[in-house]
Amino acid sequence: MLTVDRLTIRNRAGRALVEDVSFSVGPGDRAGLIGESGSGKSLTALAVIGLLPPGLTATGEVRLGDTSMIKGQEKLRTRVRGKVVATVFQEPLTALDPLMPAGRQIAEPIRRFRSLRGTALRDAVHAALDEVRLTDTDRIARSYPHELSGGQRQRVAIAMALACRPQLLVADEPTTALDVTVQAEILDLLDRLVDTHGTALLFITHDLPVAARVARHTHVLREGRIVESAPIADLLARPAHPYTRTLVDSARRFDAALGRHLS
Amino acid sequence: MSKRLHLYIGLVLVLIVAGAVLVSYLWLPFAPDDTSGGRLAPPGGDHLLGTDKLGRDLLTQLLIGGRIALGTALGAVAVGGVLGLGAGLLAGFATRWLDDAAAVVLDILIAFPTLLLAMLIVAGTGASLGTAILAIGLAMAAIVARLVRVLVKQVLGRDYITAARVAGVSWPRIVLSHVLPNIAPVLLVNLALQAGLAVLAEASLSYLGLGTPPPNASWGRMLFEAQATVLTSPVAAIAPGLALVTLVIGMNLTADGLRLGVSDADR
């Protein structure tokens, strides 16, 4: 499905921001990419969809099915986006156009990939909103992003990403900007949707407990390199790399603090 | 002053001028070339504002000058807006070296005083209202282009553009439905401000004899012609001056009110 092979991303000065990163995600798989900010996880996500910001160059290879996302024709990549791969971003306020009603934003990819128009398009938009558990779909579809809550906005973004049934969903810190309670709801929602549609998931986060909840095989990224790769359960139980150990330990300390107040 | 008040006062001032201009197309107190009132008649009687040194009715001249002022504002904003938006969009989307080149050219154009640029163009082609509008519009286009370039770059960096591209939306469609609506508020504020500056620029050009040629009355030329008799018949100078100030302040306050409204919506 997705293969990333010795991906290296350099800036204009030639400094490597991501170095020699390799991993793969099979159909229906759930991979985790965990690391602190600046570790290169978001750049890796952008390289996967073939939309690195100008000034950054990627070497190595990223393949989505048969299509290279860093070499070859842009036209071929355009064909893959939306249909094969879709994304959910960290900040739902900037991920949605502030001047476009939510419904129209969801309609964009549907119109393009499923060639629906008129009432059929409207129904598809409502179905997509329904799927992310938004009630009162009429009102939501007409609302501008600032009229929606953070959780609702992220649901709309997820609806937009999943509307065309991509085979791979790249979720870049989709819950980081949300309240803890809303976080849990969104994670459950992603979990369920990815399961029902058999969508593969590349889940990017800095938050180990969040990764533990949705990801299976997880790669720990630090300063642009993968320092450890293992199923999440093994990572938690037997962290091999010192950095992973620090991550696990600090997560456990939070847990311990909660436990102390319980007793 | 509250932002609403800015906008309302500004719009009222602009609408007063616009209304007077509309009326002038339906009704004028005298024919523009009617000199039956005698030279430099004082205000009052048939001639509400008196007559100028050729005996033409001042109110009539003032109304016709209003047509030219508003026409210049609309024309220059149209020229500057269309050219500036086009050039700014191109630069905003261009590759790095092309964009750098565009930025330098725009900075040089902007460093050049608008009036001087307009005078050069008018000197080359001869004074007429059309060339004055074109010249002012071109100078404005450089300012608008630089603004649009920066705005486009800002919007292109937003996640919703990436989201739209991931969703396979084509570039023309992204520009039409995401980029243009998102740069429109700031662009509109700037154009309103530029409209006021265009009115002033046209008046300055006409004052210098480089704008509207006689016999058409422009407020700038009325000011110039009233200069010699300002002590004996001050109304001939005060009336166009006041009209000019009303329109320009109106446009500036409108821009101000819009700007405050826009930054409010951003929050």
Interface residues (C-beta under 8 A of the other chain):
Chain A: L46 I49 L51 P53 P54 G55 T78 R79 R81 G82 K83 V85 A86 T87 F89 E91 T94 A95 L96 D97 P98 L99 M100 R104 Q105 E108 P109 R112 F113 A157 M160 A161 C164
Chain B: R96 G157 R158 D159 Y160 T162 A163 A164 R165 V166 A167 G168 V169 R173 S177 H178 P181 N182
